[in-house]
Amino acid sequence: MNRAPLHEEPIPFITLPNWVKAAALCGFNIQPVFDELGIETDLIHLEDATVSRPRLEQAMVACVARARSQHFPFVLGETFAFDYLPDIGTFLATSPTLRDAVRVFDWVRTLINPLIDVRLEEDGDIARLTLRGAGEPRDGGAAAIYFIESIFAAIARFGRMLHGDVERFSRLRFRYPAPAYAAAYESHFRIPVAFAQSCNAIELPRAQLDVPLDGGFPALHGQAEARVEQRLARLPRRSGLIAAVEAQFEREPHLLGLGIAQMARRLALHERTLQRRLREEGEVYGELQDRVRYRLALRDLDDARLDLETISERLGFSDRRSFTRAFTRWAGVTPSRYRLRGR
């Protein structure tokens, strides 16, 4: 089965509250925009909310047109917060260095928006946070540029939060030509900006990545990371071969204790073909197996009717001790301790 292009897949819309807040700051009500475009607004089930990319682009263009005083993408980026994902916000605020804080972007791709594909690149004395892949403009249209503006407005905001002096040594580079309102960039970002460049990125001296930050709080930082990892472990993949493997594990959990050859047979694939196709999707079979085990372990530990021996057997471990060692590696606490915390 062919996978739909990323731009045709629904995008998580967990950022809905930020859009509402940004619109209010720009002097207009966003409800008519959402109503006209048929974008559902359900805060009760916000974590499950999605929107198509074309509709989100139409919403962005409409919001820019309605904004009375400020440039909507800049305000959207400035108001971005992790109110609905507080553990990520805590992880970021307690990061010991900028290099450590950059890990947040891996979680943002998974939990917030797969199009926000920001990667750290290091080249000699320069470090760049570069927007890549699906986050690039598809057709050079205004909507794509607006989204890039909002992403870098958010990055700059969090950079100032973590390192008050970040504006002194950073600069912005954008691939697209200077827009008619280019003067607003430097007044908003307060750092040098260049257009028609080779990438969309914020640059800074590489050495700044490892400068200790004032907000570093190792204990809370580690706890926040563990909580985010637990959240990620509960998420199934929804498409591609990875999803097929995870679904097979769900149907036949005993496969978790067997090798890749058994899984390949279940999927009617050669073992090497399965390995190669997983690599093409950026996955390793052993890591995928661990992730599913962890997710199912979290689910089973929430069920007080299941004892640890039963859970160990269900997940394909040879004994309870093996399960305890693996779970402690994943979660930072033993299964028993996790269960006590939950209660």
PEBELDA-V818367 format. One line per field, one symbol per residue. phi: phi as a letter, one per 40 degrees, with the letter a starting at -180 (. if undefined). psi: psi as a letter, one per 20 degrees, with the letter a starting at -180 (. if undefined). burial: + if it has 24 or more other C-alpha atoms within 12 Angstrom, else -. A space follows every 50 residues. Layout:
phi = ???
psi = ???
burial = ???
This chain:
phi = .cccddccccbdbccddcccccccccgaccddcccccgccbbccbdcbcb accdccccccccccccccbbcddccdccccabdcbcccccdccbccacdc cccdccccdccbacccbbbcbbbgcbbbcbcbfcccdcbgccdcccccdc ccccccccccccbdbcccbbabbbccccccbdcccccccgbdbbbfccac abbacdcccbcdcccdadcccccccccccccccccccbagcdcccccccc cbdccccbcccccdcccfbcdccccccccccgbbdcccccccdccccccc ccbccccccccdcccgccacccccccccccbgacdccdccccc
psi = pppqqhiiqqpplijghhggghgghjkrpighggghikpqnnhhlhhipr qqgghhghggghhghiphgroghghgghiprlhimhhggggghjphrhgh hhhhhghghghgoiimnpqpppncjpqpopprciiqphjjrhgggghggh ghhgghghghghnijhhhjrqqpqhqrprhkhhhghhghkqqpqrlriro qpqrphhihjppqhjpngghghggghhghgghhipqqirahghgghhggg hmhhhhjrrhhgggghjlqqghgggghghhjkqpghhgggggggghgggh hioiiprhggggghjjqhrhhggggghhhgiiqrhggggggh.
burial = ------+--+++++++++++++++++-+-++-++--+-+++-------++ +++-+++++++++++++--+++++++++++++--+-++++++++++++++ +++++++++++++++++++++-----++++++-++++----+++++++++ +++++++++++++--++-++++++++--------+--++-+++++---++ ++++++-++---+-++----++-++++++++++-+++---++-+++++++ --+++++--+--++---------++--+----+-+--+++++++++++++ +------++-+++++++-----++-++--++--+++-++----
